[in-house]
C-alpha cells in the first residue's frame, strides 16, 4: 500500500507581472502583462504530488479572506486534502513575482497566515512521506519532522528559502531537495541526508549512499521557471510515497521540472499520464 504525502508548507496568492527585462535596483520598467494565480511552495508541491497520483494532505494556514477561500478550493479541485489547513486571523500569504521574457524571475513573499502553519498532531503511518518547505516557521517544521520520524515516515526538506535555523533541521532529514543557491547557503553540506540538487539547465544531481547520479536536463522551450523547483520536489516525494527508490523518483522529478517551465505560472506541473508519456518520448 502506498504511503501518503503530507506537506507542511505555504499557501499563497501569486500576483505576477511580466516584463521584457527584470528591473535593476531603483529602476522602473514597463510591464507587458499581469495575472493572479495560485501559489506557495507548499501548495505547489502538494498539487504536483497529487497530479502524479499520490494521496496528499496539506498542513498549512490561510486567512479568513477571499484569497484563502480561492486557495483551498483550488487545492481541493486538484485532489489535495485540505482539512488540515487552518483558517487564521492573518491574511493569506502573497507572492509578488516579476517574470522577464527569458523566463527568469524575482519574487517577494509576504508570509501572512503562513507564519501560523503547523503540522502538530498528525497521525502518521509507516510509508508516509513528510515534506516541508521553509516559507513556514522552522520550529513548526522541526516539530513536524520529529513526529513524522517517530511515526515511521520519511522526511524530505525543500530548504527554500534558506532561513536562520535551517541547519538544525538537517539531522531530521532523510532527503534534502535544494537548488544551487540554497545548497550554497547551507554551506554545501546536508549532513547525513541524501541530496537532490536541482541545477536548472544542468539537470538534477542525486547524492546518496550509492554515490552520485547526474541526470541531464531535458531540452524544452522555457517560458517561465517559477514553478520548476516545486514540481520537481512534489513529484520526488510522490515517487517516494509510491515506493520508488530515491534515484527512480528523481528521474521522474527531473522530467516534471522540465515540463513545468514550458508554461507560465507556478502550478503547471504535469499529470501522471502526461509525465509518463514525456518519459517515453511521446
N, C-alpha and C positions, 0 to 999 in steps of 0.2 A: 504493500500500500504506500502510495506516495505521501510524503510529508507536506505540510503547509508552509507557505512563505508568509512570515509575519514581519511587516515593515514598521519600524518606528521612524517616522520622518515627517518632513514638512509638506504642507498643502498650501499652495499659493495661487493667486491670480496673476498671470503674466500680462503686463502691458508692454507691447512690443512696437518699437519704431524701426523702420528700415531706412538706410541711408546709402549713399554712394561710398562714403568713407567714414570711419569712426572719428568722432571729434577728438582733437587734442585738448589738453587741459586749458580751460578758459575759452575754448573755441565754440562757436555756434555753427551748426551745419543744417542744411535743409533736409528734411525727411521726405521720403518718397511713398511712405505708407504707414499705417497704424493698424494694430489688431489687439483684441483682448482674448487671451487664451487661458486654458487650464494649465497649471504647472506646479512647481515644488518638487524638489528632488525625491522626496519620499513618495509622493503621489505618482510621479512619473515612473519610478521604478516598480511600484505596485502594479500599475497598469501594464507595463512591459512584461512583468512576470505572469499576470493574468492572461494577457493575449497569447503567451506561449504555453498556456494550458495549465498553469499552476492554480491551486486553491490559495487565495491571497486574502490576508486580513491586514487592514491598515490601522495602526495605533498612531493617533495624531490629534490635532486640535484645530478647529476653525472658529471664527467668530459667529455670533448670532446676527448675521447680516446677509444681504443678498449674495455677496461673493461666496460666503460659506454654504448657502443653500445650493448654489450652482456647482460648487466644487464637489460636494457629497453626491449630488445627483449624477454628475459626470462619472465619478468613480464607480458608483453602483451600476451605471449603464455599461461599464467595461467589465463587470463581474467581480469587482473588489468588494469585500465585506467591510462595511463602514460603521458597524455598530459600536466599535471600539474608538471611534473618533469623537472626541469631546466637543461640546459647544461651550465656549467661554466668553467672558466679557470683552476681551481684547478683539480688535478687528482681525479678519482673516489676513494672513500674510500676503504680501505683494512683492513681485519682482519687476523691476524696471529694466528693460532689455533693449539694447541698440544693436542691430544686426546690419553689417555692411554687405555690399554686393558680393564679396568673395565668400560670404558665409561666416566670417569671423564675427565675434560679438563681445560686448562688455555688459555686465549685469550688476545691478544694485538690488539687494534683497532687504526688505523690511520685515522682520520676523513676525511681529504682531502675535497672533494666537499661538504660533509655533513654539513660543517660549514656554507654553504650558503643556506641551505634548508629553505623554507618559505611556509606558507600556506595562506599568505595575499591575500585578495581579493576573496576568495572562496564564491560562492553563496549558502548559507545554506538553508535547508528546515527542518521544524519540522519533527522529526522522524529520522533524520540523527544521526550518532554516530561519534564523533571526537575522534580519537585515536592517542596518541603521545608517543614517547619514548625519552630518554634523550641522544641519540647519535647525536642529533641536538641541536642548541643553545636554552637555557632556554628562552631567550627573544622571540624567534620565537614561542615556544610552548605557552607562555603566550598570545601573540597576537592571536594565533590560537584559544585558548580556549575562550578568551573574545568574539571574533567574533562568534564562534560556539554557545555559550550560548545565545548571543543576537539573533541568528537566530533560536533558539528553539531546538538545538541539545543537545544530551547527551555527556558528556566529560568523557573520560577514559584515565588515565595516567598509562603507564607502566614505573615506575621510575627506569629505567635501562639504564645505571648505575646511581646511585645517585651522583649528582654533586652539587657544590656550587650553591645556589639559588633555588634548587629543592623544598625546603619547601614553597617558596612563591607561588607555583602553586597549593598547596593543596586546598586552598579556591576556586579554579576554577574547582575542580574535582567533578564529580558525583560518579565516581568509581576510585579506585586506585588498580592496579594489580601489586604485587611485590612478590619476593621470600624472604626467611628468612633473607638473608644478607642485601637486600635492605630495608626491613622493619626495621631491627635493625639500619641501617644507618639513617633512618628517625626518630629515637628515639622511634619506636613502635607506632607512632601516625600519623594518616592520617586525622586528623581533623573531619569534618562532613561527609566526603566522605564514601561511602560503601567500604569495603576492601575485596579483593580477594587475599589470600595469597597462593602461590604455595610452597609446602613443600616437594617436591621430593617424597621419599618413604612413607612419612606420608600423602600424598594426597593433598587436597585443603581445605582451611578453608574460609568460607564466613562470614563476619560480616556486618550486615545491620540493618535497623530499626526494623526488626523482631527478632533480636538476632544473635546467632551464629549457623552456619551449618557446620559440618565437613564431608567432602567427603573422604572416604577411597581411597587409591591409588589402581589402577588396577595392578594385578600381570602380569608382562610381562618380557621377556628376554631383558636386557638392552645391547644395542650395543654402543650407542652414545647419550649423554644427551644434546648436543649443542643446538638443536632446540626446546626443550621441552617447555620452558617458552614462546617462541614466538608463538608456535602453540596454547598453552593454551590461551594466550591473544587474538590472532586473532580469534579463534572460539568463545571466550567470546563476543567480540564486534559484531561478525556476528549474534549471538543469540539475542543480544540486538536490533540490527537493524531490525531483523525479528519480533520483538515484544515479545520475551520471557521475563519472569521475570529474574532478576539477578540470582536467585538460579537455575532456569532451564537452563539458559545459562551456568552457572558454571558446571553443571553436564556434559554437552556436552564438555566443555572446559577441564575438568579433564580427560575425556576419550581420547580426542585428544592429550593431552600432553603425555599420556601413549603410545599411538600408535606411536608417533613420535620417541621415544627412541629405537624402535626396528630396526631402520635402520641408517646407517651412513649419516651424513650431517645435515645442519641447516635448510633444506627446505624439510622435509619429512612428512609434515602434511597431514592428510588423506582427501580424497574427501568425499562429503556429504554421498553418498551411503555406502562407506566403514565405516564411522563413525556410521551411523545408524545400520549397521549390527553388529558392535562391541558392541554397546549398547544393542542390542537384544541378545547378547551372541552367535552369529553365528561364 
